[in-house]
Amino acid sequence: MITLRKDGPTRSHSVRPQWAAFGALVTSCLAVLLVLLDNTVVVVALPTLANELDSDFSGLQWVIDSYTLPFAGFLLMFGHLGDRLGRRRVLVGGLVGIAAMSVLGACAQSLTQVLIARAGMGVSAAAVFPATLAIITTVYPTPRLRALGIAVWTAMAGFAVGIGPTVGGWLLEHFSWHSMFWINVPAAVVVLALAYVFVPESRSGRTGSLDLLGVTLSIAGVFLLVWSFIEAPRHGWTAPMTIGGILAAVLLLALFAAWELRAEYPVLNVRLFRIRRFALPALALAVSYFAMFGFLFMVSQYFQGVLLMDPLTFGIHSLPFALAVGLGAPVATWLGYRYGHTPVVIAGMVILAGGLMWAGQATVETTYWQIPFGSMILMGGGLGIVTGPVTDSVMSSVPRLEVGAGSAVNDTTREIGGALGIAILGSVLFGKYRDIVSAKLDSYGPLANNFLSAQQRDLIENSPISVLEILNRPGLPGVVTDLDNPNSLVRVMQDATMQGWKYAAMIMVASVLATAIVFAVFMPWSRGESLIDNTGDRDAHGEEAAVPGRPDAGDVQRSYSRPAGW
């Protein structure tokens, strides 16, 4: 036990054996793997779902966003509940929910049923994700061990996102798309068992009523913001519904911030955003995931609709991205701890932008080894370099009493950025594609009715990966299916996809570089003090101690030296 000093009480929690802390770290990482695989494994199944469930391009976006939207919306609430009710308890509840909703998804027979199951999984995942990072900061309280734990966590998070297409491709190669849901059930059971063995219960020492108004405003604001961007292409970016939805979301979030400043026990201490080491890394994380999720959504169209890869081949060819993220995150976290977060994050964002710019140069004639292979390594490495230090910076800026809420902010920025990336960048790609392909179909005149039904034409106009269905359909004339003819329908579809890809890549590059400039100008270059070691916490036995007179988290801007050996 940590004893009291003469100048007042300090922390009072049990020092867990290293093997037990390592077990908690492994459990948290496996839980992250489960959650993020659910987020990306369906990417390779989009063509299959489009064909078997008659889904258009908007429907395919919702297959991903039906998970991401509730995931983002409920993160703050569950992070807050974890701090109050117990992080392991909330983690376990989320794992049970993932298993139950996965069974529902595995038995689905329509797109609507798939979307309902994915939404339930997203809510459950929102309970799991913030608890994992909060648990790591609890079992590794010292700055050095915490940095190492976060490095492993970020590496697993990045690797899980990148390896999703490979896992999905293997499942589709050997089973039906339903297997992407079934696989979650035994995985959740295993993580549940490990959680009961290795994860200690911990919670904030705070007591008081639940901030129901804050929870409601946060969920409504995040939901409406993400939904407005997802639906903008359908209604129009300047339509009253789109503009009104975005303005209403901003108003709700502003009301949320105003209320949190007054609440006695807020769901989120918004004063944390006064800390540049908290706010700016959160911004960098959101923009990085904006680019990454947008890229992963678009690359599924490219690899399968242009390079004509089957799902497993697509997954295997996306592994360089996953490996680069997995290697970049832990190395960058260590470098950020040793030399400061700012220069490492800026370097990562420049590398990420370089990879995106290179990827935007691809054309229909480009082979995998000419551009995609190298650009994915740069993008994955850049993303890993960014996510490791910014996660450590965010979690080092919050007091131990609020690590769950801090973790939720870290995760919410990821998911909002990712959801907006899919919505905005997917819409840019889709808009350019539809304009070109619709004009091509119109040029056929009445002849198009001889080889395409109205439903098939709608699918072709709204889904770049419908190329696969056209090529697999016998009896179509060469003017439609001839891959060597630049004027054939499939070649025009492929070229339209790449033109949309180029425009989307330009937006990604600009957003990443602009954020890097903001980060360089406003982020402190000196290293900041961790607040995690300045406050008490409550362990499973309810023990608690806090440092009297601790400065408020929102006002701290100090520096400290590195421990010996770093």
N, C-alpha and C positions, 0 to 999 in steps of 0.2 A: 504494500500500500504506500501511496505517496503521503507523507506526513505534513503537518502544518509548520510553516515558518514563523519566526518571531513577528514579522511584519504583517501577518494576517494569513488567512486560509488560502490555499491554492487548490489544485485539482484533488479530487477524492474518488478515484476509480481504480479498479483492479488492473494490475499489469498482467495481461494475458500471455501465456507462453507463446513463443514464436511459431510453433507448429499450429497452434489454434488460430493465430492471426493469419497465417498463410492459408489455412483451410477456409477462413472467412473470405479472403481475397479470391481464392479459386472459385468459391461459390458465387461471389458477386460477378466475377468475369463470365462464368457459365450462364448466369441469369441475363447478363448483357448480350451474350451470344444468342440466346434464345429470342430475346426481344427484337434485336436488330435483324436477325435472319428473317423473322416474320415480316419485317419492314421491307426487305429487298428481294426475298426469295421468289416472289411472284413476278418479278420483272420479266423473267424468261418465259413465264406462262402467259403473258399478254396475248401473243398470237393465238395460242390454243383457246384461251377464254373468249377471244373475239370471234373465233370460228364456231366453237361449240355452244356459246351462249348468245350469239348474234349481238355482240356489243360493238358500238361505234367508238370513235377516238375518245369522246368525252367519258364514256363508260369505262374505258381502260384507265383514264386518269383517276376516276373515282375508285377503282379497285385498289389503287395505292393510297389515295387521299382519304378513303373511308377509314383506313387505319391511322394515317398520320394526323388527321384533323382531331379526333377525340384524344389521341395520344398527346398532342400539343395542348389541347384545352384543359385536360385534367391533371397535368403534371404539377402545377403549383398547388392544387388542392391536396394531392396525395403526398407531396413533399411536406406540406404543413401537417397533415394527419400523421405522417411518420414521426415527425418531431414530437407530436403530442401523445400519440397512442402507442408508439413503439415501432421502430423501423423494421425489425424482423416480422412483426405481426402484419404490417402492411405488405411487405414483400411476399409473405406466404399467401395472403389473400389474393394478390395479383397473379401469382403462379397458378393457383386453383382456378381463377377466372380464365386464364389463357388456355388451360387444358379443357375446360368446359366449352368455351366458345370455339375451340379448334375442332371438337367433335361435331358441333353444329355446322361448321364450314365444310368438314369432310363429307357430310351428308347432304350438302346443298345441291339443288338441281336447277337453280336459276341464278341469274346475275343478282337479283334482289336479295336472295338468301346469302349469297357470297358477301355482298356488301354489309348485311346485318352482322354476319359472323365476324367480318374484319373489323367492324366498328366496335363490337364487344371485346375483341382481342386488343384493340387500341386502348380502350379504357383500362383493361387489366394491365397492359404493359405500362401505362402511366403510373400504376402503383408500384411496379417492380423497379423501373429505371432509376428514379431519384434515390430510392432506398439503397441501391448498390453502391453508389458513390459516397453516400452519407455513412454507410457501414465501414467503408475503407478508411475514411478520415477518422472514424471512431476507434478502430482497432490499431491504426498507426497514427498516434497523436503527435509524434515528433516530426519536424519539418523534413528531415532526410528520409525517414521511412515513408512518410506520407507522399513525398514526391515520387519515390520508387513505386508505391502502390498505385498512384494515379497514372504513372507511366504505363504500367501493365494494363490498367483499366482502359486507357485511351487506345493502346495498341489493339486490345481485344475489340473495342468498339469499332475502330476503323477497319480491322480485319473482317469483322462480322458483316459490315456493310458491303465490303468488296467481294467476299466469298459467297454472298447470297446467290448470285446468278449461277455459280458452279453447282451449288447444292441443288438449286431448282432445276438446272439442266439435267443433273444425274437422276433426279426423281422422275422427271418427265420422260427420260430415256427408258426407264424401267417400269414405271407405273403411270397412272393417270394424274391429272392435276389435283385430284382429291388428296393425294399422298402428301402434298405440301401442308395440309392441315393435320393429317394423322401423325406425322413425325413429331409434332409438338407435344403430344400427350405423354409418351414415355420420357421425353426430354424434361418436361416440367416436373414429372414425378421424381426424377433423379435429383434435380436442383432442390426440390422440396426436402428430400431426405438429407441432403448436405446442409441445408439451411438449419434444420433442427439440430444437427450435430455440431456445426462449427460457428454459426452466426450468433453472437451474443445479442440479447435484447438491449436496446438503448433508446433513450428518449430525452427530450429537452426537460430541464428542470422547471420550466414555466408551467403555471396552472392558469385556469380561467376559461371563460366561455369560448366556444368555437366561433371564429369570424365568418359567420354564414353569409353576411352581405358581401364581404371581400371575396369569398369563394365564388359566389354567384356572379359578381361583376367580372372576375377574372375569366371564368369559363365563357360567359356570354361574349366578352370582348374578343378573346382569342378565336372563338368559334366563328364569329361574324366576320372578323378580319380575313381569316384564311378562306372561309366560304366565298366571300366576295371576290377574291382573286381567282379562285377555282372556277367560278361561274362567269367571270368577266367575258371570256371569249364567246359564250353562248348568247349573252345579252348585249354585248358591246362594251368596250372600255369606257366610253363616254355616256353610256345609258344611265338614266336616273337610278335604276336599281343598283348598278355597280358603284357609282359615286356615292349614292345615299348609304349603301352598305358599309363602304370604307369609312365615311364620315361618322356613321353611327358607332362603328367599332372603335374608332379613335376616341369618341366621346365617352363610351363605356370604360375604356382603359384609363382615360383621364379621371373619371369619377372613381375608378378603382384606386388610382394613386392618391387622390385627395382623401378618400376614406381611410386608406392604410396609414396615412400620416396622423390620423386622429384615433384609430383603433387602439385599444389597450393591449390586445393580443393579436396583432395583424397576421394575416396569412403570408405576407411578404413585407419585410422591412425595406420599404422603397428608399430609405436613406442610404442604403448600400450603394445605390447608383450615383451617389456623390463621390464614391471612391473610383477614381479613374482605373485603378487596377482591377476593379470589378466590372465597370460598365463597358469600357473599351474592349476588353477580351470577349465579353458577351457579344458585342457587335461583330467582332472579327469571326467568332464562331458561327453566328447566324449567316453572315455573307458567305463563308466557306461552305457551309452546308447547303445554302442556296445554289451555289455553283455545282456542288457534288451531286445532290439529288437530281438537279436538272440534267446533269451529264449522264447519270445512270439511267434515267428515263429515256433520254434521247439515244443513248448508245444501244439500247435494246432494239430500237427501230433501225439503227444503222447496221448492226451486226447481223440481224435477221432479215431485214427488208432489202438491204443493199449488198452486203457480203454473202447473204443467203446461207447463213450458218444455222444448223439445228440447235436446239436449246443447250444440249450438253457441250457442243463445240463452242458456242457463245460463252458459256460459263468458264470453260477452260481458258479461252483466250482473254477473259477479263481478270485472270489471276494476277498478272503483273501489277494491276492497280491495288488489289488487296494486299499483296506482299509488300509493296512500297509503303502503304499506309502502316502496316504492322511493324515495319522496320523503322520508319521515320518517327513515329510517336514516342517510343521510349527514349530514343537517342536525343530527340529535341527537348523532352521534358528534363532530362539530366542536364543538357546544355543550358536550358532556361534557368534551372535552379542554380547552376554554377556561375553563369555570366549575366543573368538577367533575362526576363521574358521578351522585352521589346525587340532587340536585334534579331532574336531567333524567329519570332513571329513574322516580322517584316520579311525576312529571308524566305520563310515558308510561303507567304502570300505571293511574293514575286515568282517563286518557282511554280506555284499553282497557276498563276496567270500565264506563265510561259507555256506550260503544258496545254492549257485551254486554247491559247492562241495557235499553237502548233496543230492541235486537233481540228481547229476550224478551217485549216487548209485542205482537209481531205475532200476528195471528189469521188464520183462513182468508180473511176478507174484506179483509185488508190488501193494498194494492197495492204493487208494487215501489218506487214513488217515495215512498210515505208513510213507510216505516220502513227496509226493507232497504238502499236506496241510501245514505242518510245514516249509518246505523249501521255499514255496512261501511267507510265513509271514516274514521269515528272508530276503529273497531277496527284497521284497517290502519295508520293514523297512529300510534295508541298502541303497536302492536306494533313498528313501525319505530323509534319513539323509545326503546323499551326495549332492543331487540336491539343497536343500534349501540353505545351506551355500555357495556353489560354485557360485550359481546365484547371491546371495547378494554380494559376493566378486567381481565378474566380474563387476556388475553394479555400485559398489562403487568405482571402479578404473577408470571409464571413466568420463570425464567432461560433464556437462549438454548439451553442444553444440553437443555432439556426442552420446547421450543415444540411439538414434535409431540405429546407427552403432554398438554400444556396444551390444545392444540387439540382433542385427543380428548375431554378432559373437557368442554370447551365444547360439542362436538357431541353427546356422549353425553347430557348433560342435556337438550338439545333433543329428542333422539329418544325418550328414556325419557318425558319429559313428553308428547310427542306421542302415543306409543303408549298411555300411560295415559289421555290425553284421549279417544282413540277408544274405548278399552275401557270406561272408566267412564261418560263422558257418553253414548256410544252405547247403553250398557246402560240408563241412566236413561230415555232417549227410548224405547228398544225396550220396556222393561218397562211403561211407562204405555200405550204404543200397543197392546201385545198384550192387556192387561187389557180395554181398552175395545172393541177390535175383536172379541175372542173372545166377549164378552158380546153384542155385536150379532149375530154369526153364530148364536149359540145361540138368540137370540130368533126366528129364522126357523124353527127346528125342522126337521122332515123336509123342508120346502120347499126348504131350501138345497141338498139333494142333487139337485134338479131342474135347477139351473143352475150348480152348482159341483162339480167332481170333488174327491176327497180331496186330491190334489196341489195343486190350485188353492187350496183352502181353507187348506192349510198355508202356501202362499206368501203369501196375503193376511194371515194372522195373524202372519207373521214378517217382512214387508217392506213398509214404508210406500210405497215407490215401485212396488209392484204395482198401484197405481191406474192407471198408464199401460197395463198389459196389460188391465185390465178395460175401460177406455174404448175400447180398440182391438179388443175382441172383439165381433163382431156377435151379435145374437140375445138378449142379456141383457135382462131386464125393467127398466123404469124405476125400480123400487124398489131396484135395485142401482146404476144408472148415472146417475140424474138429478142433475146438479150443482146444480140450483135447489131441490132438496128437502133440507132439513137432516136428514131422517131416512133418506135413502138410504145405501146401504152406502159409496159413495165419499166422501160428505160426512162420514160418521162416521169413516172412515179418515183423512181430511184433518184433522178436528178433533182426533182422537187424536194425530196427529203433532204438532200445535201445542201440545197440552197437555204432551206429553213434552218438546218444545222449551223450554217455559217453565220446567219444573223443572230441566232441564240448564243453562239460562241463569243461574238463581239460584245453582247450584253454581259456575259459572265466575266470576260476579261476586264471590261470597264469597271464593273462593280467591285471586283477583287482589288484592282490597282487603286481605286479611289479609297477603299477602306484601308489599304496599306499606308497611303499618304496620311489619312486621318490618324491612324495608329502611331505613325512616326512623329507627327507634330504634337499630339496631345498626350500620348502615353508617357509616364515617367520612365526614364532610362535607368534610374537607380533601382535597386532591389527593395521591395517593401516587406514590412513585418507581417508575419502570419498572426491573425487574430485567434486562430484555433487554439493556440497554446495559452491564451490569456483569459479563458473562461472556464467555468465548470461544466459538468455534464451530469446526467443521472444514469446510472447503470441499471441492470436488471433488478437490483435490490432497492432502487429508489434513492440511492445516496447522491448527494449533490453538494457542490461547494462552488462559489464564484468569487472572483477577486473584487473586493469592495473598491468602488471608485473607478472601475474599468472605464476607459474612454468609450464613448459611443462609437459603434462600428462606422457610422457615416462620417466621422470626423478624423479618422486615423490616416495619417500620411507620414510614416516614419521609415527608416531604413535600418537594416541590421546586417551583421557580418555573417559569413558562412561558417558552419561548424568545421572543426578541424577534419582534414581528410577529404574535403570537397573542394 
